[in-house]
């Protein structure tokens, strides 16, 4: 459902620029009340900042922490990541979702080694040319690591500024995004405190100026927040573009062998779960059964469908389990994997969950 904004909400930025001390209030707040215990905070290593920024895209902090730490243990430097095999990178990313991020990260690490001598570029304009690094991520790296006066512009920042200025222009419009981005650049502090300010505005959006229940009582800039004064905070920012969701049903065939484990096939390099290993997938039960040797079709046991929610799509996953005694006769390319094997290839989260639940069965 799209948001509606009261007509009293102002539409233009010209008369709504924050007070000159806006940035300083955020910096002061961050030093006392901001987050300081997250594993990627407190350092200006571009590799670590980059890794955390990519992982945090569309993913909650609580989920990222363990992945971030495990990833650093396996790939402690950009050189280690660049030298890794793609399958190994995907395996470490398995379960984190949005797998194109991992593929872009791997390519980006290789670009840094090949084109930049193993050192991240210092400026946001150069960083934004690398694989998988957009303008906001580039700004985060450059401002935190090198104090560049450049504004990040992720969803948290957009929400803070749209509310503070009661910016009621629809952010589905490119011209509105451009206006708000200009404001984000306009309110930046002096270069010396850019790392703290960048972290502050991200933390404020993540912990105080939240989408549904903003904590205006503890906000350091609440005194001149226009949306708060109008009692319209939860209506902003306005973005009317609707996401058209799709629903699909997939049938997954989990073939078990008593000694060899389960059968996995690599997904195509484009589309959902691209390049990951998965149980054979089909768009209908009939096609799934057609892939099974005729003598085994009556042995397939179908489980209750599970819903797996993606950004724009709902997947209804029907898992069918089949025990097979002749591993070398199974049709098509793939590999056998024992669920208890710690050296797994990259697999989607539902497959990982099924493998975990089958540890004692296969």
C-alpha angles and dihedrals in degrees: 000000000000122000123249123207126211111252089239090070107104117243105205135063098214095090096029105065111141121252116278091253094054094108094043092053089054092048092050091048093049094054092057108023106020126102114278105158102070111115095240095051127093097041137085098210105137092210093057094042091049093048093050094046093052093046092048093057106112090344131103121246092237090058095045098053098075094040091049093052094045092047092052092050091055097036107026094170140027088252091058091050093047092052095049123105114253091240090056092051091049091048091056090048094047111132096016093096133214089076096188085076090066093048091050091047091054092049091046092053089052091049091052092051095044101038105024104036093249094302124112114240112258099221128069094228090059094042091053090062092064124096114279096000112118126189095271094049090045089052092050092053095044096044097044098040102032105018093241112172096238127125126237111220109194125140093276093055093045091052095048094049096040090054096041092054096032087237102187100176114119109258089208083080118082093218090057092051089050092052094050091046090054089054091050088057093043096058096051117127128228117300095255094068099035095110091054094043093050091052091044098056091045091049093045091055093044099046110019113017092048124167101251109016110028114192096223091164091071099034113121092215099040094109093075100025106133096201090053091050089052093042089236102115097122091051094062141118095039116216117160100179107119125216110229106219123209130201125212137175120218128186114213121195114212106195113194128199119188094231107018099046125220131342119246131183129195116250120233116275091248130056134021114000089000113198095000125124116250144158109277107283129213136178094226140026090239093057091047092054091046088061092056120086106261094243091059102044094096091054097064111112114203119211128206112284118259125211116232113187120211127179096271102007143059114215118202103202118202110193118201118190122207130177113217126186102192106065097175092056098058109120125243135019119305144100140259117239130184109224090226092057108112092203099076126162118237109294132174117260096254090052091047090052092050091048090051091051091050097053093106096039101056 
